[in-house]
Amino acid sequence: MTVIYDLAQKLFYRHNWKHPELSNYVETLFLFFDDLLFQLKKEEQFIFPKIIQLTEKKLQEGTFNYSTLEIIKEYSITMQNEHRDIVNQLELFRRLTNNYILPEDCSKTYQSLFTKMKEFENEMIQHIQVEDNFLFPRAIQMAENLTVKKK
């Protein structure tokens, strides 16, 4: 993300007078990264530790707190909603850049930015698919199974 941020900033300062459309793109990109960093921090500091705790409980088949199940469910739904927002933002970037078509007078910075954004988009989609289709559903199922055993 840092590379993309730096490229976008450099591109804006060098070419915004020739390409006024960069202003909206770069501003939207910066806000997107700010939100994304906040979301990733929540995942790392809250939901992933809860899933790790759940996995450790599963291995020990020890006590399990029902509230952990509810927390995992709630945050899984929240993360999935945030993931939909991310996908919408990525689609917006495609619209703002005309599907990452480079202008005829583009520089290497322009080329690098669009290449990095396409790579980032692919990686982000994979990240979202793994979490939404595998990690969160499995964590919820594991928590539900432990909760049923406790009752």
C-alpha positions in Angstrom: 0.0 0.0 0.0 2.8 2.4 0.8 4.3 2.0 -2.7 0.9 2.8 -4.3 0.4 5.7 -1.9 3.8 7.1 -2.8 3.3 6.6 -6.6 -0.2 8.3 -6.4 1.2 11.2 -4.5 4.1 11.6 -6.9 1.9 11.3 -10.0 -0.6 13.9 -8.6 2.1 16.5 -7.9 3.8 16.0 -11.3 0.8 15.6 -13.6 -2.4 17.1 -12.0 -2.2 20.1 -14.2 -2.4 17.9 -17.3 -4.7 15.3 -15.8 -7.2 17.0 -13.4 -9.0 13.6 -13.0 -6.1 12.6 -10.9 -7.3 14.8 -8.1 -10.5 12.8 -7.4 -8.7 9.5 -7.9 -5.8 10.3 -5.5 -8.1 11.7 -2.9 -10.4 8.7 -3.0 -7.4 6.4 -2.9 -5.9 8.1 0.2 -9.2 7.9 2.0 -9.6 4.3 1.0 -6.2 3.3 2.4 -6.9 5.1 5.6 -10.1 3.1 6.1 -8.5 -0.1 5.0 -5.6 0.3 7.5 -8.2 0.8 10.2 -10.1 -2.3 9.1 -6.9 -4.4 8.9 -5.9 -3.2 12.4 -9.3 -4.4 13.7 -8.8 -7.8 12.1 -5.4 -8.2 13.6 -6.2 -6.9 17.0 -9.6 -8.3 17.6 -11.2 -10.9 15.3 -8.1 -12.9 14.6 -7.1 -13.3 18.3 -10.7 -14.4 19.0 -10.4 -17.0 16.2 -7.1 -18.2 17.6 -8.6 -18.4 21.1 -11.4 -20.5 19.6 -8.9 -22.8 17.9 -7.0 -23.3 21.1 -10.3 -24.1 22.9 -11.2 -26.6 20.2 -7.8 -28.3 20.6 -8.2 -28.5 24.3 -12.0 -29.2 24.2 -12.1 -27.2 27.3 -14.5 -24.5 28.4 -15.9 -22.2 25.8 -17.6 -18.9 26.4 -20.9 -18.5 24.5 -20.1 -14.7 24.2 -17.1 -15.6 22.1 -19.4 -17.2 19.5 -21.5 -14.1 19.4 -18.4 -11.9 19.0 -17.1 -14.0 16.2 -20.4 -14.0 14.4 -20.9 -10.3 14.9 -17.4 -9.4 13.7 -17.6 -11.8 10.8 -20.7 -10.1 9.6 -19.1 -6.7 10.1 -16.0 -7.7 8.2 -18.0 -9.2 5.4 -19.9 -5.9 5.1 -16.6 -4.0 5.1 -15.3 -6.3 2.5 -18.3 -5.5 0.2 -17.4 -1.8 0.7 -13.8 -2.6 -0.3 -14.9 -4.3 -3.5 -17.2 -1.3 -4.2 -14.2 1.0 -3.8 -12.1 -1.1 -6.1 -14.8 -0.9 -8.7 -14.9 2.9 -8.2 -11.1 3.0 -8.9 -11.7 1.2 -12.1 -14.3 3.7 -13.1 -12.2 6.6 -12.2 -9.3 5.3 -14.3 -11.4 4.0 -17.2 -10.5 0.5 -16.2 -6.9 1.4 -15.7 -6.4 2.5 -19.3 -3.3 4.7 -19.4 -3.5 8.1 -21.1 -1.4 8.5 -24.2 1.0 10.9 -22.5 1.5 8.8 -19.4 4.8 8.6 -17.6 6.5 5.6 -16.0 5.0 6.7 -12.7 1.5 6.4 -14.2 2.3 3.0 -15.6 3.7 1.8 -12.3 0.7 3.1 -10.3 -1.8 1.4 -12.5 0.2 -1.9 -12.5 0.5 -1.8 -8.7 -3.2 -1.0 -8.3 -4.2 -4.0 -10.5 -1.9 -6.2 -8.5 -3.3 -4.8 -5.2 -6.9 -5.3 -6.4 -6.2 -9.0 -7.3 -4.5 -9.6 -3.9 -7.3 -7.8 -2.0 -10.0 -9.9 -3.8 -8.1 -13.1 -2.9 -7.8 -11.9 0.7 -11.5 -11.2 0.9 -12.5 -14.5 -0.7 -10.4 -16.5 1.8 -11.8 -14.7 4.8 -15.4 -14.6 3.6 -15.6 -18.0 2.1 -13.4 -20.0 4.4 -12.0 -18.4 7.6 -15.2 -16.7 8.9 -17.6 -19.5 8.1 -15.3 -22.2 9.6 -14.7 -20.1 12.7 -18.4 -19.7 13.2 -19.0 -23.4 12.6 -16.3 -24.4 15.1 -17.7 -22.0 17.7 -21.2 -23.4 17.2 -20.0 -27.0 17.5 -18.2 -26.2 20.8 -21.2 -24.4 22.1 -23.5 -27.3 21.3 -21.1 -29.7 23.1 -21.1 -27.4 26.2 -25.0 -27.5 26.5 
